[in-house]
Amino acid sequence: MTTSKAPISSFKNLRVSSHQIPALDRTPNTSIQKKPLLIYHSAFCPGTSASTMESHLSTVGVVDPQWRYTMYSTSHFHSNTHEVLSIACGKAKLCFGGEDNPKRVEATVEQGDVIVVPAGVSHRLLDDINGDFTMVGSYPRGKQWDMCYGKEGEEEKVKGIKHVEWFARDPVYGHEGPTLNV
């Protein structure tokens, strides 16, 4: 039995925002699988480093951290995998669902938050508030992400979203967690 404290907040105290976002033109958002965009507020304890986040996610074993970067300022989505974004540094305003979508979600996220972006949900950076916004991008084990922009010619990729498997365990909390209750 380990005595070290996990770098995550207690699940029972976790605040989660859950959003269903309708399709817009060629961007499906949550319309295909009906799995919500989830934001875990302050899931990682204050001051948790990117490397500690990566280590924790790897230990839980649901996702593999693949990169550290900001979010692209162009709306895009992934058709072949869900995405888990752990905010490692800074604060930013993000747009989910497409900036022309009247039902879009504009969220301000900060260090310690985790965002579960279902396959098909458009996302982009609106404002890097502090100038140092950095995320750890993670994907379900064995998955590689693609890039889609809601453009003509992506129809076959979009059809494949219905086959993308949802999480059997939560990527942050393991055998309990928000992804298991949707």
Accessible surface in RSA format (square Angstrom, percent):
REM  Atomic radii and reference values for relative SASA: ProtOr
REM  Chains: A
REM  Algorithm: Lee & Richards
REM  Probe-radius: 1.40
REM  Slices: 20
REM RES _ NUM      All-atoms   Total-Side   Main-Chain    Non-polar    All polar
REM                ABS   REL    ABS   REL    ABS   REL    ABS   REL    ABS   REL
RES MET A   1   232.82 120.6 147.38  97.5  85.43 203.4 125.35 106.6 107.47 142.4
RES THR A   2   104.75  74.5  82.53  83.7  22.22  53.0  77.12 103.6  27.63  41.8
RES THR A   3   136.03  96.7  99.79 101.2  36.24  86.4  73.89  99.2  62.14  93.9
RES SER A   4    88.28  74.6  65.01  86.8  23.27  53.6  52.50 111.8  35.78  50.1
RES LYS A   5   164.68  80.3 132.72  81.4  31.97  76.1 124.40 112.0  40.28  42.9
RES ALA A   6    49.25  45.3  36.46  56.3  12.79  29.1  42.70  60.1   6.55  17.4
RES PRO A   7    30.45  22.2  22.70  20.7   7.75  28.2  30.45  25.1   0.00   0.0
RES ILE A   8    28.66  16.3  20.44  15.2   8.22  19.8  20.44  14.7   8.22  22.3
RES SER A   9    32.52  27.5  25.39  33.9   7.13  16.4  20.86  44.4  11.66  16.3
RES SER A  10    51.28  43.3  31.98  42.7  19.30  44.5  37.54  79.9  13.74  19.3
RES PHE A  11    60.12  30.1  49.99  31.0  10.14  26.4  49.99  30.3  10.14  29.0
RES LYS A  12   178.67  87.2 140.18  86.0  38.49  91.7  91.91  82.7  86.76  92.4
RES ASN A  13   111.82  77.1  81.12  78.4  30.70  73.9  28.83  69.4  82.99  80.2
RES LEU A  14    24.65  13.7   1.03   0.7  23.62  59.4   2.84   2.0  21.81  58.7
RES ARG A  15   153.54  64.5 147.35  75.1   6.19  14.7  73.64 100.6  79.90  48.4
RES VAL A  16    53.53  35.2  23.64  21.4  29.89  72.0  23.64  20.5  29.89  81.1
RES SER A  17    26.07  22.0  20.00  26.7   6.08  14.0  12.03  25.6  14.04  19.7
RES SER A  18    68.47  57.9  40.38  53.9  28.09  64.7  27.80  59.2  40.67  57.0
RES HIS A  19    54.12  29.6  49.13  34.1   4.99  12.8  37.88  39.0  16.24  18.9
RES GLN A  20   101.31  56.6  76.91  56.2  24.40  58.1  59.73 127.1  41.58  31.5
RES ILE A  21     0.71   0.4   0.00   0.0   0.71   1.7   0.43   0.3   0.28   0.8
RES PRO A  22    59.78  43.6  51.93  47.3   7.85  28.5  59.03  48.7   0.75   4.7
RES ALA A  23    51.73  47.6  31.13  48.0  20.60  46.9  31.26  44.0  20.47  54.2
RES LEU A  24    45.05  25.1  42.00  30.0   3.05   7.7  44.06  30.9   0.98   2.7
RES ASP A  25   139.70  97.9  93.39  93.0  46.31 109.5  38.83  91.4 100.87 100.6
RES ARG A  26   117.04  49.1 105.46  53.8  11.58  27.6  35.04  47.9  82.00  49.7
RES THR A  27    17.85  12.7  17.65  17.9   0.20   0.5   2.21   3.0  15.64  23.6
RES PRO A  28     8.57   6.2   4.46   4.1   4.11  14.9   8.31   6.9   0.26   1.6
RES ASN A  29     1.42   1.0   0.00   0.0   1.42   3.4   0.00   0.0   1.42   1.4
RES THR A  30     5.58   4.0   2.68   2.7   2.90   6.9   2.81   3.8   2.77   4.2
RES SER A  31    38.69  32.7  25.06  33.5  13.63  31.4  22.51  47.9  16.18  22.7
RES ILE A  32    61.18  34.8  34.40  25.6  26.78  64.5  38.88  28.0  22.30  60.5
RES GLN A  33    40.44  22.6  19.96  14.6  20.47  48.7  20.37  43.4  20.06  15.2
RES LYS A  34   133.81  65.3 123.83  76.0   9.98  23.8  93.95  84.6  39.86  42.5
RES LYS A  35    48.23  23.5  47.81  29.3   0.42   1.0  18.00  16.2  30.22  32.2
RES PRO A  36     6.41   4.7   6.41   5.8   0.00   0.0   6.41   5.3   0.00   0.0
RES LEU A  37     0.00   0.0   0.00   0.0   0.00   0.0   0.00   0.0   0.00   0.0
RES LEU A  38     2.67   1.5   2.67   1.9   0.00   0.0   2.67   1.9   0.00   0.0
RES ILE A  39     1.94   1.1   1.94   1.4   0.00   0.0   1.94   1.4   0.00   0.0
RES TYR A  40     0.00   0.0   0.00   0.0   0.00   0.0   0.00   0.0   0.00   0.0
RES HIS A  41    33.20  18.1  28.84  20.0   4.36  11.1  22.92  23.6  10.28  12.0
RES SER A  42    61.33  51.8  60.65  80.9   0.67   1.5  29.65  63.1  31.68  44.4
RES ALA A  43     0.00   0.0   0.00   0.0   0.00   0.0   0.00   0.0   0.00   0.0
RES PHE A  44     1.55   0.8   0.00   0.0   1.55   4.0   0.00   0.0   1.55   4.4
RES CYS A  45    27.28  20.6  27.13  30.3   0.15   0.4  17.18  43.5  10.10  10.9
RES PRO A  46   128.87  93.9 104.26  95.0  24.61  89.5 107.48  88.7  21.39 132.9
RES GLY A  47    72.36  89.2   0.00   N/A  72.36  89.2  41.55 114.0  30.80  69.0
RES THR A  48    13.83   9.8   4.02   4.1   9.81  23.4   7.92  10.6   5.92   8.9
RES SER A  49    52.55  44.4  42.79  57.1   9.76  22.5  46.84  99.7   5.71   8.0
RES ALA A  50    16.24  14.9  11.49  17.7   4.75  10.8  11.49  16.2   4.75  12.6
RES SER A  51    63.40  53.6  57.35  76.5   6.05  13.9  34.82  74.1  28.58  40.0
RES THR A  52    56.75  40.4  53.07  53.8   3.68   8.8  30.71  41.3  26.04  39.4
RES MET A  53     0.00   0.0   0.00   0.0   0.00   0.0   0.00   0.0   0.00   0.0
RES GLU A  54    38.14  21.9  37.91  28.7   0.23   0.5  13.77  26.6  24.37  19.9
RES SER A  55    66.32  56.0  57.49  76.7   8.84  20.4  31.90  67.9  34.43  48.2
RES HIS A  56    25.47  13.9  20.17  14.0   5.30  13.6  17.47  18.0   8.01   9.3
RES LEU A  57     0.00   0.0   0.00   0.0   0.00   0.0   0.00   0.0   0.00   0.0
RES SER A  58    47.93  40.5  39.83  53.2   8.09  18.6  25.64  54.6  22.28  31.2
RES THR A  59   113.65  80.8  84.25  85.4  29.40  70.1  70.77  95.1  42.88  64.8
RES VAL A  60    22.22  14.6  12.80  11.6   9.42  22.7  18.25  15.9   3.97  10.8
RES GLY A  61    21.82  26.9   0.00   N/A  21.82  26.9   8.50  23.3  13.32  29.8
RES VAL A  62    19.95  13.1  11.61  10.5   8.34  20.1  16.19  14.1   3.76  10.2
RES VAL A  63     0.00   0.0   0.00   0.0   0.00   0.0   0.00   0.0   0.00   0.0
RES ASP A  64    44.15  30.9  44.15  43.9   0.00   0.0  15.65  36.8  28.50  28.4
RES PRO A  65    32.98  24.0  11.00  10.0  21.98  79.9  11.38   9.4  21.60 134.2
RES GLN A  66    62.73  35.1  25.31  18.5  37.41  89.1  26.35  56.1  36.37  27.6
RES TRP A  67    60.30  24.2  48.39  23.4  11.90  28.0  56.61  30.2   3.69   6.0
RES ARG A  68   120.46  50.6  94.32  48.1  26.14  62.2  32.53  44.5  87.93  53.3
RES TYR A  69   122.60  57.2 117.65  66.9   4.96  12.9  78.52  59.0  44.08  54.3
RES THR A  70    37.74  26.8  33.23  33.7   4.51  10.7  32.81  44.1   4.93   7.4
RES MET A  71     6.15   3.2   2.59   1.7   3.56   8.5   4.58   3.9   1.57   2.1
RES TYR A  72    97.78  45.7  93.36  53.1   4.42  11.5  61.24  46.0  36.54  45.0
RES SER A  73    71.31  60.3  58.56  78.2  12.75  29.4  24.37  51.9  46.94  65.8
RES THR A  74    81.40  57.9  77.08  78.1   4.31  10.3  48.25  64.8  33.15  50.1
RES SER A  75    26.53  22.4  21.15  28.2   5.38  12.4  21.00  44.7   5.53   7.7
RES HIS A  76     7.66   4.2   6.79   4.7   0.86   2.2   1.48   1.5   6.18   7.2
RES PHE A  77     1.09   0.5   1.09   0.7   0.00   0.0   1.09   0.7   0.00   0.0
RES HIS A  78     7.10   3.9   5.60   3.9   1.50   3.8   5.29   5.5   1.81   2.1
RES SER A  79     4.97   4.2   3.05   4.1   1.92   4.4   0.00   0.0   4.97   7.0
RES ASN A  80    60.33  41.6  51.91  50.2   8.43  20.3  30.44  73.3  29.89  28.9
RES THR A  81     1.09   0.8   0.09   0.1   1.01   2.4   0.41   0.6   0.68   1.0
RES HIS A  82     0.49   0.3   0.49   0.3   0.00   0.0   0.49   0.5   0.00   0.0
RES GLU A  83     4.98   2.9   4.91   3.7   0.07   0.2   0.68   1.3   4.30   3.5
RES VAL A  84     0.00   0.0   0.00   0.0   0.00   0.0   0.00   0.0   0.00   0.0
RES LEU A  85     0.96   0.5   0.96   0.7   0.00   0.0   0.96   0.7   0.00   0.0
RES SER A  86     0.00   0.0   0.00   0.0   0.00   0.0   0.00   0.0   0.00   0.0
RES ILE A  87     0.00   0.0   0.00   0.0   0.00   0.0   0.00   0.0   0.00   0.0
RES ALA A  88    12.46  11.5   2.47   3.8   9.99  22.7   2.47   3.5   9.99  26.5
RES CYS A  89    47.81  36.2  46.76  52.2   1.05   2.5  12.48  31.6  35.33  38.1
RES GLY A  90    12.30  15.2   0.00   N/A  12.30  15.2   4.83  13.3   7.47  16.7
RES LYS A  91    75.51  36.8  75.51  46.3   0.00   0.0  22.06  19.9  53.45  56.9
RES ALA A  92     0.00   0.0   0.00   0.0   0.00   0.0   0.00   0.0   0.00   0.0
RES LYS A  93    77.38  37.8  77.38  47.5   0.00   0.0  29.14  26.2  48.24  51.4
RES LEU A  94     0.00   0.0   0.00   0.0   0.00   0.0   0.00   0.0   0.00   0.0
RES CYS A  95     1.10   0.8   0.19   0.2   0.91   2.1   0.00   0.0   1.10   1.2
RES PHE A  96     0.00   0.0   0.00   0.0   0.00   0.0   0.00   0.0   0.00   0.0
RES GLY A  97     0.00   0.0   0.00   N/A   0.00   0.0   0.00   0.0   0.00   0.0
RES GLY A  98     8.81  10.9   0.00   N/A   8.81  10.9   8.28  22.7   0.53   1.2
RES GLU A  99    73.30  42.1  62.12  47.0  11.17  26.6  33.91  65.6  39.39  32.2
RES ASP A 100   120.97  84.7  97.96  97.5  23.02  54.4  29.03  68.3  91.95  91.7
RES ASN A 101     3.24   2.2   3.24   3.1   0.00   0.0   0.00   0.0   3.24   3.1
RES PRO A 102   117.94  86.0  85.33  77.8  32.61 118.5  91.32  75.4  26.62 165.4
RES LYS A 103   136.11  66.4 125.25  76.9  10.86  25.9  73.80  66.4  62.31  66.4
RES ARG A 104    93.09  39.1  74.30  37.9  18.79  44.7   5.42   7.4  87.67  53.1
RES VAL A 105    19.53  12.9  16.65  15.1   2.89   7.0  19.53  17.0   0.00   0.0
RES GLU A 106    74.94  43.0  42.91  32.5  32.03  76.3  14.00  27.1  60.95  49.8
RES ALA A 107    14.78  13.6   9.20  14.2   5.58  12.7  14.78  20.8   0.00   0.0
RES THR A 108    70.15  49.9  45.35  46.0  24.80  59.1  26.65  35.8  43.50  65.8
RES VAL A 109     0.38   0.2   0.23   0.2   0.15   0.3   0.38   0.3   0.00   0.0
RES GLU A 110    83.74  48.1  83.74  63.4   0.00   0.0  15.98  30.9  67.76  55.3
RES GLN A 111    47.90  26.8  36.56  26.7  11.34  27.0  29.17  62.1  18.73  14.2
RES GLY A 112     0.25   0.3   0.00   N/A   0.25   0.3   0.25   0.7   0.00   0.0
RES ASP A 113     5.27   3.7   5.27   5.2   0.00   0.0   0.00   0.0   5.27   5.3
RES VAL A 114     0.00   0.0   0.00   0.0   0.00   0.0   0.00   0.0   0.00   0.0
RES ILE A 115     0.00   0.0   0.00   0.0   0.00   0.0   0.00   0.0   0.00   0.0
RES VAL A 116     0.00   0.0   0.00   0.0   0.00   0.0   0.00   0.0   0.00   0.0
RES VAL A 117     2.43   1.6   1.43   1.3   0.99   2.4   1.43   1.2   0.99   2.7
RES PRO A 118     3.83   2.8   2.35   2.1   1.48   5.4   2.35   1.9   1.48   9.2
RES ALA A 119     4.68   4.3   0.02   0.0   4.67  10.6   1.11   1.6   3.57   9.5
RES GLY A 120     0.10   0.1   0.00   N/A   0.10   0.1   0.00   0.0   0.10   0.2
RES VAL A 121     0.44   0.3   0.00   0.0   0.44   1.1   0.00   0.0   0.44   1.2
RES SER A 122     3.67   3.1   3.67   4.9   0.00   0.0   1.46   3.1   2.21   3.1
RES HIS A 123     2.42   1.3   2.17   1.5   0.25   0.6   1.81   1.9   0.61   0.7
RES ARG A 124    46.69  19.6  46.69  23.8   0.00   0.0   0.83   1.1  45.86  27.8
RES LEU A 125    23.64  13.2  22.55  16.1   1.09   2.7  22.55  15.8   1.09   2.9
RES LEU A 126    60.96  34.0  30.18  21.6  30.79  77.4  30.44  21.4  30.53  82.1
RES ASP A 127    72.83  51.0  68.92  68.6   3.91   9.2  18.30  43.1  54.53  54.4
RES ASP A 128    45.90  32.2  29.50  29.4  16.40  38.8  15.58  36.7  30.32  30.2
RES ILE A 129    77.95  44.4  49.77  37.1  28.18  67.9  51.93  37.4  26.01  70.6
RES ASN A 130    94.36  65.1  59.50  57.5  34.85  83.9  20.42  49.1  73.94  71.5
RES GLY A 131    61.22  75.5   0.00   N/A  61.22  75.5  28.27  77.6  32.95  73.8
RES ASP A 132    68.85  48.2  58.27  58.0  10.57  25.0  38.61  90.9  30.24  30.2
RES PHE A 133     6.29   3.1   0.00   0.0   6.29  16.4   0.00   0.0   6.29  18.0
RES THR A 134    39.22  27.9  39.22  39.8   0.00   0.0  18.67  25.1  20.55  31.1
RES MET A 135     1.82   0.9   1.82   1.2   0.00   0.0   1.82   1.5   0.00   0.0
RES VAL A 136     0.02   0.0   0.02   0.0   0.00   0.0   0.02   0.0   0.00   0.0
RES GLY A 137     0.00   0.0   0.00   N/A   0.00   0.0   0.00   0.0   0.00   0.0
RES SER A 138     0.00   0.0   0.00   0.0   0.00   0.0   0.00   0.0   0.00   0.0
RES TYR A 139     1.62   0.8   1.62   0.9   0.00   0.0   0.00   0.0   1.62   2.0
RES PRO A 140    22.28  16.2  22.17  20.2   0.11   0.4  22.17  18.3   0.11   0.7
RES ARG A 141   119.26  50.1 101.16  51.6  18.10  43.1  48.85  66.8  70.41  42.7
RES GLY A 142    77.42  95.5   0.00   N/A  77.42  95.5  43.84 120.3  33.58  75.2
RES LYS A 143    88.33  43.1  86.79  53.3   1.54   3.7  34.25  30.8  54.08  57.6
RES GLN A 144   127.56  71.3 120.77  88.3   6.79  16.2  58.36 124.2  69.21  52.5
RES TRP A 145    87.64  35.2  67.51  32.7  20.13  47.3  62.74  33.5  24.90  40.4
RES ASP A 146    26.28  18.4  19.45  19.4   6.83  16.2  23.43  55.1   2.85   2.8
RES MET A 147    48.52  25.1  34.29  22.7  14.23  33.9  33.33  28.3  15.19  20.1
RES CYS A 148     0.00   0.0   0.00   0.0   0.00   0.0   0.00   0.0   0.00   0.0
RES TYR A 149    93.72  43.8  73.41  41.8  20.31  52.8  49.78  37.4  43.93  54.2
RES GLY A 150    17.42  21.5   0.00   N/A  17.42  21.5   1.23   3.4  16.19  36.3
RES LYS A 151   130.76  63.8 127.15  78.0   3.61   8.6  78.50  70.7  52.25  55.7
RES GLU A 152   137.78  79.1 115.60  87.5  22.18  52.8  35.25  68.2 102.53  83.7
RES GLY A 153    65.92  81.3   0.00   N/A  65.92  81.3  34.40  94.4  31.53  70.6
RES GLU A 154    24.27  13.9  23.81  18.0   0.45   1.1  15.27  29.5   9.00   7.3
RES GLU A 155    79.87  45.9  75.40  57.0   4.48  10.7  57.69 111.6  22.18  18.1
RES GLU A 156   126.45  72.6 116.28  88.0  10.17  24.2  67.62 130.8  58.84  48.0
RES LYS A 157    97.30  47.5  87.84  53.9   9.46  22.5  66.46  59.8  30.84  32.8
RES VAL A 158    26.40  17.4  26.40  23.9   0.00   0.0  26.40  22.9   0.00   0.0
RES LYS A 159   121.05  59.1 113.79  69.8   7.26  17.3  77.55  69.8  43.49  46.3
RES GLY A 160    28.62  35.3   0.00   N/A  28.62  35.3  24.68  67.7   3.95   8.8
RES ILE A 161     0.77   0.4   0.77   0.6   0.00   0.0   0.77   0.6   0.00   0.0
RES LYS A 162   130.32  63.6 106.59  65.4  23.73  56.5  54.21  48.8  76.12  81.1
RES HIS A 163   141.95  77.6 112.36  78.1  29.59  75.7  82.35  84.9  59.60  69.4
RES VAL A 164    18.35  12.1   9.42   8.5   8.93  21.5  14.54  12.6   3.82  10.4
RES GLU A 165   145.80  83.7 130.94  99.1  14.87  35.4  52.39 101.3  93.41  76.3
RES TRP A 166    40.00  16.1  24.23  11.7  15.77  37.0  24.46  13.0  15.54  25.2
RES PHE A 167    16.17   8.1   2.72   1.7  13.45  35.0   7.81   4.7   8.36  23.9
RES ALA A 168    93.36  85.8  61.10  94.3  32.26  73.4  71.72 101.0  21.64  57.3
RES ARG A 169    75.27  31.6  74.24  37.8   1.04   2.5  33.43  45.7  41.85  25.4
RES ASP A 170     0.00   0.0   0.00   0.0   0.00   0.0   0.00   0.0   0.00   0.0
RES PRO A 171     0.00   0.0   0.00   0.0   0.00   0.0   0.00   0.0   0.00   0.0
RES VAL A 172     0.44   0.3   0.00   0.0   0.44   1.0   0.00   0.0   0.44   1.2
RES TYR A 173    25.39  11.9   5.50   3.1  19.89  51.8   8.60   6.5  16.79  20.7
RES GLY A 174     5.59   6.9   0.00   N/A   5.59   6.9   5.59  15.3   0.00   0.0
RES HIS A 175   153.51  83.9 128.13  89.1  25.39  64.9  90.71  93.5  62.80  73.1
RES GLU A 176    91.35  52.4  87.41  66.1   3.94   9.4  32.02  61.9  59.33  48.4
RES GLY A 177     1.82   2.2   0.00   N/A   1.82   2.2   0.00   0.0   1.82   4.1
RES PRO A 178    11.79   8.6   6.63   6.0   5.16  18.8  10.90   9.0   0.89   5.5
RES THR A 179     1.17   0.8   0.00   0.0   1.17   2.8   0.00   0.0   1.17   1.8
RES LEU A 180    64.63  36.0  33.28  23.8  31.35  78.8  37.72  26.5  26.91  72.4
RES ASN A 181   115.47  79.6  80.16  77.5  35.31  85.0  35.13  84.5  80.34  77.7
RES VAL A 182    67.08  44.1  16.26  14.7  50.82 122.5  45.51  39.5  21.57  58.5
END  Absolute sums over single chains surface
CHAIN  1 A     8730.5       6660.0       2070.6       4606.2       4124.3
END  Absolute sums over all chains
TOTAL          8730.5       6660.0       2070.6       4606.2       4124.3
